[in-house]
Amino acid sequence: MTPILRVSFCPLPEATPLRAANPDLDFHLVAQAHYGQAGFAFIEVHGVEDQQNRRRIRKEAGEQLQDLGFPVDLIEGKDIFHIMGFPQD
């Protein structure tokens, strides 16, 4: 079983570039990261049924992370874990 790392955050959805660009979509992102490796392995988009929009949002999220200094690069043979944000109570 892949361990899950839970990260607390309290986002302002309307303030994020991805939300602002897609006001009609209700989605959230889940990241996968490699053990012992900086950056992310893969970004998952949940809540979007349309494959074309899901791929576009994933690509834009990856580009934004890259711009912030967090590469998104799946490395074959490396173990991964999921990173999911949960709003604070």
Helices and strands as residue ranges (DSSP letters): E 4-9, G 13-15, H 17-21, E 28-34, E 42-46, H 51-67, E 80-87
